Amino acid sequence: MLGPSPLRRLAVKVCVPAWALLAGPAYAEGGIQDSQQVQRGRALLAQYQCGACHTIPGVPAARGEFAQTLRGWGQRSYIAGRLPNRPELLARWIAEPQALVPGTAMPSMGVSASDAQAMAAYLFTLR
């Protein structure tokens, strides 16, 4: 039996990665987020009062206008206009923004690494 044609091999190489990108960063990074982690992240965004500065869909009373809206976060390319928007980097940004971009307006809120991961998981569901 013959293997796949060269054209089919090319289609697989081109189409599969393109499909993964269209599915969003959470898929491209290799994980469909656990729903409990996502819901925990949503609750933590309210607990840490991120909505005082940001508008965050799905988070009650998160209607801040001081900072950029987080609507559609999962489709964004960059964090703070500088850092690649990836789940692990977003979690670091949430936990220690000044370490990544000194002088940024984003304050350090004392968020633990595990809480930041959950918060990032929720933000990546926003499309």
C-alpha positions in Angstrom: 0.0 0.0 0.0 1.3 3.4 -0.9 1.6 6.2 1.7 -0.2 9.6 1.5 0.5 11.6 -1.6 2.9 14.6 -1.4 -0.1 16.9 -1.8 -2.0 15.3 1.2 1.2 15.5 3.4 1.5 19.2 2.5 -2.2 19.8 3.3 -1.8 18.1 6.7 1.3 20.2 7.5 -0.5 23.4 6.6 -4.1 22.8 7.7 -3.6 21.2 11.0 -1.5 24.0 12.5 -3.8 26.6 11.0 -6.8 24.9 12.6 -5.0 24.8 16.0 -4.4 28.5 15.7 -8.0 29.2 14.9 -9.0 27.2 17.9 -7.3 29.8 20.1 -4.2 30.0 22.3 -5.5 27.6 25.0 -5.7 24.9 22.4 -2.5 25.8 20.7 -0.7 25.6 24.1 -1.9 22.1 24.5 -4.7 22.2 27.0 -8.4 22.5 27.1 -8.9 24.2 30.4 -10.5 22.3 33.3 -13.9 23.8 33.9 -13.4 23.9 37.7 -10.2 25.8 37.2 -11.9 28.2 34.8 -14.8 28.9 37.3 -12.3 29.3 40.1 -10.5 31.9 38.0 -13.7 33.8 37.3 -14.4 33.9 41.1 -10.8 35.0 41.8 -11.1 37.9 39.3 -14.0 39.2 41.4 -12.2 38.5 44.7 -9.1 40.4 43.7 -11.3 43.2 42.4 -9.8 43.2 39.0 -13.1 44.8 37.8 -12.2 48.0 39.6 -10.0 48.8 36.7 -11.0 46.4 33.9 -14.3 45.4 32.3 -14.4 41.6 32.5 -17.3 39.8 30.8 -18.9 37.2 33.1 -17.5 38.8 36.3 -20.2 40.6 38.3 -19.5 44.3 38.9 -16.4 44.2 36.7 -17.1 47.4 34.8 -13.9 49.3 35.4 -12.8 51.8 32.7 -9.4 52.8 34.0 -7.6 49.9 32.2 -8.3 48.1 29.0 -11.3 45.9 28.7 -10.6 42.2 28.9 -13.4 41.3 26.5 -12.1 38.9 23.8 -8.9 38.2 25.8 -8.4 34.7 24.3 -8.1 36.2 20.8 -5.4 38.7 21.7 -1.8 38.5 20.6 0.0 40.5 23.3 -0.1 41.2 27.0 0.5 44.9 27.7 1.3 45.4 24.1 4.7 43.7 24.6 4.5 40.1 25.8 3.2 37.1 23.7 -0.3 36.2 25.0 0.3 32.7 26.3 -1.4 31.1 29.4 1.8 30.7 31.4 3.0 34.2 30.6 -0.4 35.7 31.4 -0.3 33.9 34.8 3.1 35.4 35.5 1.8 38.9 34.4 -1.1 38.6 36.8 1.1 37.5 39.7 4.0 39.9 39.1 3.4 42.5 36.4 6.3 44.8 37.5 8.8 42.0 37.1 7.8 41.6 33.5 7.2 45.2 32.5 8.8 47.6 35.0 6.8 50.8 35.5 3.6 49.3 34.1 0.3 50.8 35.5 -0.8 47.2 36.4 -0.3 46.9 40.2 0.9 43.8 42.0 -2.2 42.5 43.9 -0.5 39.8 45.8 -1.9 37.0 43.6 -0.4 33.6 44.2 0.9 31.6 41.3 -2.0 29.0 41.5 -4.6 31.8 41.7 -3.0 33.5 38.7 -3.1 30.3 36.7 -6.8 30.0 37.4 -7.4 33.6 36.5 -5.5 33.2 33.2 -7.6 30.1 32.5 -10.8 32.1 32.7 -9.5 35.0 30.6 -8.5 32.6 27.8 -12.2 31.5 27.6 -13.2 35.1 26.6 -13.6 35.2 22.8 
